[in-house]
């Protein structure tokens, strides 16, 4: 069957996709790359030649033949090492080791208290990251010293607050004393001796979900609905951060249903106060339920407790109403729902119904509204991809300016 026509993309984007395929082991020859990407062999050959010339790819001899001449095998230099990824939450951290291309080799979770401050928390995280990396065996047949267990090539961390990506620090986060302005990136680089990237958790999730779904769209919004609410936006397959780096922060949008309820940001009437896990905890406690965390709310809703189920459905309607504006304004191809609350059917169903009722039919005609495809690993996969972008800068480098010859 003929493959559907591939959207026109830049040479740099094609080279990035080729590097991801080769480094992850999903393609080892020009033919396998062409088959995976649905490209003409001549196009692949041209881009592979450019990558070979720049040193981003290398040929390692002959690959397996399927009949005829044996293809020349390709590899990414240094791709036998691993990438470390950390998803930092308020009371725990999820840690992952990824191979190039985004494949998770191992994950673990550790308890911690983010209020203890950056240095103690990061020390605990780096210790756990080293232990996890040391436990990962190299791929069968790797055989090289470069693929020894524990060899990290870089580390990426996503944080639950507004991140200044250039400074690699949190910018005035709520409920995180001592973190504002702390140079997380340099701390990690000093501790681990490898490059580091720092990103907001909703943005990391958005990247992971955008590239992790079988049905791909070039424009998507991913919403993380847990104890708090965050969102990330991708436009033309690129993370969009906005002028001040805070694009997607819908949690502090004021909505009428929130009334004058105080919010953690210092304002009143924000979406977070009626549609987040923290809001549901507060509302249930006001009605006499013994709940202390979002996990307690999840348990009640899954047990079909009437009050908790009604509150979860109402919270979904509030979030869905806010997302109507986003869908009408941005016209994404997909809205992905992640975070703990997205595992609750009453919550997700209410979001869907509000969007389909409130958004213009042209905006919802082809819109995909889907729960997370990666679950708890979305943040790890997303921040790992962002880290890999920095480690393989060639594919995203702007083309060199054209030099005019003498007239």
C-alpha positions in Angstrom: 0.0 0.0 0.0 1.3 3.4 -0.9 2.3 5.6 2.1 0.5 8.9 2.6 2.2 12.0 1.3 4.6 13.3 4.0 4.2 17.0 4.9 7.1 19.1 3.5 9.7 19.6 6.2 13.1 21.2 6.3 16.4 19.4 5.7 17.4 20.1 9.3 14.2 18.4 10.6 14.7 15.4 8.3 18.3 15.0 9.6 17.0 15.2 13.2 14.6 12.3 12.5 17.3 10.3 10.8 19.5 10.7 13.8 16.8 9.6 16.2 16.0 6.5 14.1 19.7 5.5 13.9 20.6 6.2 17.5 17.6 4.3 18.8 18.4 1.3 16.7 15.2 1.4 14.7 17.1 1.9 11.5 20.6 1.0 10.5 20.7 1.5 6.8 19.6 4.1 4.2 16.8 1.7 3.0 15.5 1.2 6.6 15.4 5.0 7.1 13.6 5.5 3.8 11.0 2.9 4.7 10.5 4.3 8.2 10.1 7.9 7.1 8.3 7.3 3.8 10.9 9.1 1.9 12.5 8.6 -1.5 15.9 6.8 -1.3 17.6 9.7 -3.1 16.3 12.2 -0.4 17.6 9.9 2.4 20.9 9.4 0.7 21.4 13.2 0.4 20.6 13.9 4.0 22.7 10.9 5.2 25.7 12.2 3.2 25.4 15.6 4.9 25.3 13.9 8.3 28.3 11.8 7.5 30.2 14.9 6.3 29.5 16.7 9.5 30.4 13.8 11.7 26.9 13.4 13.2 26.8 9.9 11.6 29.4 7.3 10.8 29.5 4.1 8.8 30.5 1.0 10.6 30.8 -1.6 7.9 28.3 -3.9 6.2 24.8 -4.5 7.5 22.6 -7.6 6.9 21.5 -8.2 3.3 17.9 -9.0 2.3 19.1 -9.9 -1.1 21.6 -8.2 -3.4 24.4 -6.0 -2.2 24.8 -5.7 1.6 24.0 -2.2 2.9 26.5 0.0 4.7 25.5 0.1 8.4 25.1 3.5 10.1 25.5 4.6 13.7 25.6 7.8 15.8 29.0 8.3 17.4 28.7 7.9 21.2 25.1 6.6 20.9 25.9 3.6 23.2 25.8 5.9 26.2 22.6 6.9 28.1 20.6 9.9 28.9 19.4 10.6 32.5 15.9 12.1 33.0 14.3 13.4 36.2 10.7 14.4 36.8 10.6 16.2 40.1 7.4 16.4 42.0 6.4 17.9 45.4 6.8 14.6 47.4 8.6 12.3 45.0 10.9 12.1 41.9 10.5 9.8 39.0 13.9 9.0 37.4 14.7 7.4 34.1 17.6 6.2 32.0 17.0 6.5 28.3 18.8 5.3 25.2 19.3 7.7 22.3 16.0 8.0 20.5 13.8 8.1 23.6 13.6 4.4 24.6 13.4 4.0 28.4 15.9 1.5 29.7 15.0 1.8 33.4 12.8 3.8 35.8 12.5 4.3 39.5 10.7 6.5 42.0 12.1 8.0 45.2 10.3 9.9 48.0 11.5 13.4 48.9 10.2 16.7 50.0 10.7 19.5 47.5 10.3 22.1 50.4 13.7 20.9 51.7 15.3 23.1 49.2 17.3 22.6 46.0 20.7 21.3 47.2 19.4 18.5 49.5 16.8 17.4 46.9 19.2 17.5 43.9 21.8 15.6 45.9 19.3 12.8 46.6 18.2 12.8 42.9 21.7 12.6 41.5 22.6 9.7 43.9 19.5 7.8 42.7 20.3 8.6 39.1 23.8 7.2 39.4 22.5 4.0 41.0 19.9 3.5 38.3 22.4 4.2 35.5 24.9 1.7 37.0 22.1 -1.0 36.9 21.5 -0.7 33.2 23.4 -3.3 31.1 24.6 -2.3 27.7 22.8 -3.7 24.6 23.7 -7.2 23.7 26.6 -7.3 21.3 27.7 -3.7 22.0 31.1 -4.9 23.2 32.7 -1.5 23.4 34.0 0.3 26.4 31.8 3.3 25.6 28.7 1.2 26.3 29.7 0.3 29.8 26.9 0.5 32.4 26.6 3.9 34.0 28.0 6.0 31.2 25.7 9.1 31.2 26.0 11.5 28.2 23.7 14.2 29.7 20.8 14.8 32.2 17.5 16.5 31.8 15.2 17.6 34.7 11.7 18.9 34.6 10.4 21.0 37.5 6.9 21.8 38.8 7.0 25.5 38.3 7.8 28.3 35.8 11.3 27.7 34.4 13.6 30.3 32.9 15.2 28.0 30.3 18.1 30.3 29.6 19.1 30.6 33.2 18.1 27.0 33.9 16.3 28.1 37.1 12.8 28.4 38.5 11.2 31.8 38.3 9.1 32.6 41.4 7.6 29.2 41.9 4.8 28.8 44.5 5.2 26.2 47.3 8.9 25.8 46.6 10.9 27.8 49.2 14.6 28.4 48.3 14.2 27.3 44.6 13.6 30.7 42.9 16.7 31.7 40.9 18.7 28.6 41.9 20.9 27.5 39.0 19.7 23.9 38.7 21.5 23.2 35.4 25.0 24.2 36.7 24.4 22.3 39.9 23.7 19.1 38.0 26.6 19.6 35.6 29.0 20.1 38.5 27.7 17.0 40.2 27.5 14.7 37.2 30.0 16.1 34.8 27.7 16.0 31.8 25.5 18.6 30.0 22.1 19.4 31.6 18.8 20.9 30.5 16.1 22.2 32.8 12.4 22.4 31.7 9.0 23.0 33.1 7.1 19.7 33.8 4.1 20.5 31.6 6.3 21.4 28.7 8.3 18.2 29.1 5.0 16.2 29.2 3.8 18.1 26.1 6.9 17.1 24.1 6.6 13.5 25.2 2.9 13.2 24.3 3.2 15.1 21.0 5.8 12.6 19.6 4.5 9.6 21.5 1.1 9.1 19.8 0.6 6.9 16.8 -1.6 9.4 15.1 0.6 12.4 14.7 -0.3 16.1 14.4 1.9 19.1 14.0 0.1 21.2 16.5 -1.0 20.0 19.9 -1.8 21.1 23.5 -1.1 18.8 26.4 -2.7 19.5 29.8 -1.3 18.1 33.0 -4.1 17.9 35.6 -2.8 16.7 38.9 -2.4 18.5 42.2 -2.0 21.6 40.1 -2.7 22.3 36.4 -0.3 23.1 33.7 -0.2 22.9 29.9 2.4 22.8 27.1 2.0 23.8 23.4 3.7 22.5 20.3 3.5 24.4 17.0 4.9 22.8 13.9 6.5 20.1 16.1 8.3 22.7 18.1 7.8 23.5 21.8 6.3 27.0 22.0 7.3 28.9 25.2 6.0 32.4 24.4 7.7 35.8 24.9 8.4 35.3 28.6 8.7 31.5 28.7 5.3 31.0 30.3 3.1 30.0 27.4 0.4 27.4 28.4 0.0 28.5 32.0 -3.8 28.3 32.0 -3.9 27.3 35.7 -4.1 31.0 36.8 -6.8 32.0 34.3 -9.6 33.6 36.3 -13.0 31.9 35.8 -16.4 33.0 37.2 -17.1 29.6 38.9 -14.0 30.2 41.2 -15.5 33.3 42.7 -13.2 34.9 45.2 -11.3 31.8 46.2 -7.7 32.5 47.1 -5.1 30.9 44.9 -1.5 29.8 45.5 -0.3 32.6 43.1 -1.7 35.3 45.4 -4.6 36.1 43.1 -8.2 35.0 43.5 -10.6 33.0 41.4 -8.1 31.1 39.4 -8.9 27.8 37.5 -6.6 25.9 39.9 -8.9 26.7 42.8 -11.8 24.6 41.3 -10.3 22.2 38.8 -7.1 20.8 40.3 -6.3 17.9 42.6 -5.6 20.4 45.4 -9.0 22.0 44.9 -10.8 18.6 45.1 -9.0 17.8 48.3 -10.1 21.2 49.8 -13.7 20.8 48.6 -14.0 17.2 50.0 -12.5 18.2 53.3 -15.1 21.0 53.5 -17.8 18.3 53.2 -16.3 16.2 55.9 -14.2 13.7 54.0 -10.9 12.6 55.5 -8.6 13.3 52.5 -5.1 14.6 52.5 -3.8 14.3 48.9 -4.8 13.9 45.3 -4.3 10.2 45.6 -7.1 10.0 48.2 -9.4 11.8 45.8 -8.6 9.3 43.1 -9.3 6.4 45.4 -12.8 7.8 46.3 -13.7 8.4 42.6 -12.6 5.0 41.6 -14.8 3.6 44.3 -17.7 5.6 42.9 -18.1 7.7 46.0 -21.0 10.1 45.0 -19.7 13.4 46.3 -16.1 12.8 45.0 -17.4 11.7 41.6 -19.6 14.7 41.3 -16.8 17.1 42.3 -14.4 15.4 39.8 -17.0 15.7 37.0 -17.5 19.4 37.9 -13.8 20.0 37.9 -13.6 18.5 34.4 -16.3 20.8 33.2 -14.4 23.9 34.5 -11.2 22.7 32.8 -13.0 21.9 29.6 -14.6 25.4 29.5 -11.2 27.0 29.8 -9.8 24.7 27.1 -12.7 25.8 24.8 -11.0 29.1 24.5 -7.6 27.5 23.9 -9.1 25.3 21.1 -11.0 28.2 19.5 -7.9 30.4 19.5 -5.2 28.0 18.7 -7.0 25.3 16.6 -4.7 22.4 17.6 -4.9 19.0 16.0 -4.9 17.3 19.4 -5.5 17.9 23.1 -3.7 15.3 25.2 -4.8 14.9 28.9 -2.1 13.8 31.4 -1.7 14.0 35.1 -3.4 12.0 37.9 -6.9 13.4 37.3 -6.8 12.3 33.6 -7.0 8.7 34.8 -10.6 9.4 36.1 -13.3 8.8 33.5 -15.8 11.3 34.9 -13.2 14.0 34.8 -12.1 13.2 31.2 -15.6 12.8 29.9 -16.6 16.2 31.3 -13.7 17.9 29.6 -14.5 16.2 26.2 -18.2 17.2 26.4 -17.4 20.8 27.3 -14.9 21.2 24.4 -17.3 19.7 21.9 -20.2 21.8 23.1 -18.3 25.0 23.5 -15.8 25.1 20.7 -16.6 26.0 17.1 -17.4 23.0 14.9 -14.5 23.9 12.5 -12.1 23.6 15.5 -13.4 20.2 16.7 -14.1 18.5 13.3 -10.7 16.7 13.2 -9.7 17.4 16.8 -8.3 14.4 18.8 -8.9 14.5 22.5 -7.0 11.7 24.1 -5.7 10.7 27.5 -1.9 10.4 27.9 -0.3 7.7 25.8 2.8 7.5 28.0 1.3 7.9 31.4 3.9 8.6 34.2 6.7 8.3 31.7 5.6 11.2 29.5 7.7 13.8 31.4 10.8 11.6 31.3 10.5 10.9 27.5 9.9 14.6 26.8 12.8 16.0 28.8 15.0 13.2 27.3 14.1 14.4 23.8 14.8 18.0 24.7 18.2 16.9 26.2 19.0 15.0 23.0 18.2 18.1 21.0 21.0 19.9 22.8 23.4 17.0 22.4 22.8 16.7 18.7 22.7 20.4 17.7 23.5 19.8 14.1 19.9 18.9 13.2 18.5 22.1 14.6 21.3 24.5 13.5 20.2 27.4 11.4 21.5 27.1 7.8 24.7 29.1 7.2 24.1 32.5 5.5 24.6 32.5 1.8 27.8 34.2 0.9 27.6 36.4 -2.1 30.6 36.3 -4.5 32.1 39.3 -6.1 29.8 41.1 -8.5 
